[in-house]
């Protein structure tokens, strides 16, 4: 069966450190993978997209890697800040039509 | 979130009642989606629509129906609500941000079925 796993439900990290979140999938060959941020009581907000033929993508303090051999994406937030505290979701587009399958999310808490 | 609005934001209903959740968007996107979010299960796709005449079932469409009244409006109905439909429901649209097609979510509707 299709499965998308994010490494842990919750991750606590000290301010200033790099947070690394993991997204693993099985039985998929995604055209691309997206990362979203979700704050309590709000809808997810798009952060980054990486295509199957890309190894790495960056945006400001964010970096995403995509290893289609390992079937894994890593999401990094460098110099983390308390304002980065949120739930982060990975999502896979299987057919390239932007129909997304979401992971269950990792709740990140950045401790001042 | 202001480009995608959902009504109501909160709803309590009883088992067996028919209810409708509404979604409107001002982004001019053709593609619209309905998801539900449950603790531990993540976001799951209920229905999606690529344009007014194109409606498709998602992963968990049983017990739900949709109507695409216009490009800007996409409604989700629960024909006969049951308690396990208690969840957070999100509407989303899909469009290009630069060269990337991404989804834009509404603020959600929290539904409780008693």
Boltz contact constraints between the chains, C-beta under 6 A:
constraints:
  - contact:
      token1: [A, 43]
      token2: [B, 1]
      max_distance: 6.0
  - contact:
      token1: [A, 43]
      token2: [B, 90]
      max_distance: 6.0
  - contact:
      token1: [A, 43]
      token2: [B, 105]
      max_distance: 6.0
  - contact:
      token1: [A, 43]
      token2: [B, 106]
      max_distance: 6.0
  - contact:
      token1: [A, 43]
      token2: [B, 107]
      max_distance: 6.0
  - contact:
      token1: [A, 43]
      token2: [B, 108]
      max_distance: 6.0
  - contact:
      token1: [A, 44]
      token2: [B, 105]
      max_distance: 6.0
  - contact:
      token1: [A, 46]
      token2: [B, 102]
      max_distance: 6.0
  - contact:
      token1: [A, 49]
      token2: [B, 100]
      max_distance: 6.0
  - contact:
      token1: [A, 98]
      token2: [B, 94]
      max_distance: 6.0
  - contact:
      token1: [A, 98]
      token2: [B, 101]
      max_distance: 6.0
  - contact:
      token1: [A, 102]
      token2: [B, 42]
      max_distance: 6.0
  - contact:
      token1: [A, 102]
      token2: [B, 43]
      max_distance: 6.0
  - contact:
      token1: [A, 103]
      token2: [B, 42]
      max_distance: 6.0
  - contact:
      token1: [A, 104]
      token2: [B, 42]
      max_distance: 6.0
